[in-house]
């Protein structure tokens, strides 16, 4: 069994602001090199359980990334994640936003379900660890802009 990735870090803003930036402002901070097309016009995370996560290109082509499974603003968000892959091999991402104070939030990410991808589970998990390490600084910078 391949264990989950566990990532945690603090941001200097309220949980409400952190949740909002992660969800409704995802297109402002998500790095373009972490997309299917490499240069989407739009990145969307639709609110609510069942909301879709996708990118849309300038030609209107849409690449599905996942689907929201839990929507509990401003403290919890979860989704199935299959960016650039078949949905049948989707992994699970859960993010919690915990107020440490009025101006500091602990963000904890649990990325699990690796065994669904088959024999390459460990390699995919390790690849995703690098992806999260590259992604998190973009989010941290984004919450600081308006926090």
C-alpha positions in Angstrom: 0.0 0.0 0.0 1.3 3.4 -1.0 0.8 6.0 1.8 -0.5 9.5 1.2 1.5 12.6 0.7 1.1 14.9 3.7 2.0 18.6 3.1 1.5 21.4 5.6 2.5 25.0 5.8 1.3 28.3 7.2 0.1 31.4 5.4 -0.3 34.9 6.8 -4.0 35.4 6.3 -7.3 34.2 7.6 -8.7 30.8 6.7 -11.5 32.5 4.9 -9.0 34.4 2.6 -6.8 31.3 2.1 -9.9 29.2 1.1 -11.1 31.9 -1.3 -7.7 32.2 -3.0 -7.4 28.5 -3.4 -10.8 28.1 -4.9 -12.3 31.1 -6.6 -8.9 32.7 -7.5 -7.1 29.5 -8.5 -6.6 30.9 -12.0 -4.5 33.8 -10.7 -1.8 31.7 -9.0 -1.8 28.2 -10.5 1.4 27.9 -12.5 0.9 27.4 -16.3 3.5 24.7 -16.4 1.3 22.6 -14.1 -1.5 22.3 -16.7 -2.4 20.0 -19.5 -2.1 22.5 -22.3 0.8 24.5 -20.9 -0.9 27.8 -21.5 -4.6 27.8 -20.6 -6.8 31.0 -20.9 -8.7 30.0 -17.8 -8.4 27.7 -14.8 -11.6 27.0 -12.9 -12.6 25.4 -9.6 -16.4 25.4 -9.5 -17.8 25.8 -6.0 -19.7 23.2 -4.2 -19.7 19.4 -4.1 -19.8 18.2 -7.7 -18.0 21.3 -8.9 -15.6 20.6 -11.8 -12.0 21.6 -11.9 -10.7 22.3 -15.4 -8.7 24.4 -17.7 -9.9 26.0 -20.9 -7.6 27.0 -23.8 -7.9 30.0 -26.2 -9.5 27.6 -28.8 -12.2 26.6 -26.3 -10.8 23.1 -25.6 -11.4 22.0 -22.1 -9.2 19.7 -20.0 -10.9 18.2 -16.9 -8.7 18.0 -13.9 -11.1 16.7 -11.2 -14.3 17.1 -9.2 -15.0 18.6 -5.8 -16.2 16.0 -3.3 -16.3 18.2 -0.1 -17.0 21.9 0.1 -17.0 23.3 3.6 -15.8 26.9 3.4 -13.6 28.2 4.8 -12.1 25.1 6.5 -12.2 22.0 4.2 -12.1 21.2 0.5 -11.7 17.8 -1.1 -11.6 16.6 -4.7 -10.8 13.7 -6.9 -7.8 14.6 -9.0 -6.9 13.3 -12.5 -5.2 16.2 -14.3 -4.0 14.8 -17.7 -5.0 11.3 -16.8 -8.0 8.9 -17.0 -10.6 9.6 -14.3 -10.6 5.9 -13.4 -7.1 6.5 -11.9 -8.0 9.6 -10.0 -6.4 10.2 -6.7 -7.9 12.1 -3.7 -6.9 15.5 -2.4 -8.2 17.0 0.9 -7.1 20.4 2.1 -7.9 21.9 5.5 -7.5 25.5 6.4 -7.2 26.0 10.2 -7.1 29.5 11.8 -4.0 29.7 14.0 -4.9 33.4 14.7 -6.9 36.1 13.0 -4.0 36.6 10.5 -2.4 33.1 10.3 -3.7 29.9 8.8 -2.3 26.4 8.8 -2.9 24.6 5.4 -2.7 20.8 5.4 -2.9 18.8 2.2 -3.5 15.1 2.2 -3.1 13.5 -1.3 -4.0 9.9 -1.3 -5.4 7.0 -3.4 -2.1 6.2 -5.1 -2.8 2.5 -5.5 -5.6 3.3 -8.0 -2.9 4.2 -10.5 -1.4 0.7 -10.5 2.2 -0.4 -10.5 3.5 3.1 -10.9 1.8 4.3 -7.7 5.1 5.1 -5.8 6.6 6.9 -8.8 3.5 9.0 -9.3 3.3 9.9 -5.6 7.0 11.0 -5.7 6.4 13.0 -8.9 3.4 14.7 -7.2 5.5 15.5 -4.2 7.7 17.5 -6.4 4.7 19.1 -8.0 3.2 20.2 -4.7 6.6 21.6 -3.6 6.7 23.7 -6.8 3.0 24.7 -6.5 2.8 25.8 -2.8 5.1 28.9 -3.1 2.7 30.3 -5.8 -0.2 29.9 -3.5 1.7 31.4 -0.5 2.6 34.4 -2.7 -1.0 34.8 -3.9 -2.5 34.9 -0.4 0.0 37.5 0.6 -1.0 39.9 -2.2 -4.4 40.6 -0.7 -4.2 39.0 2.7 
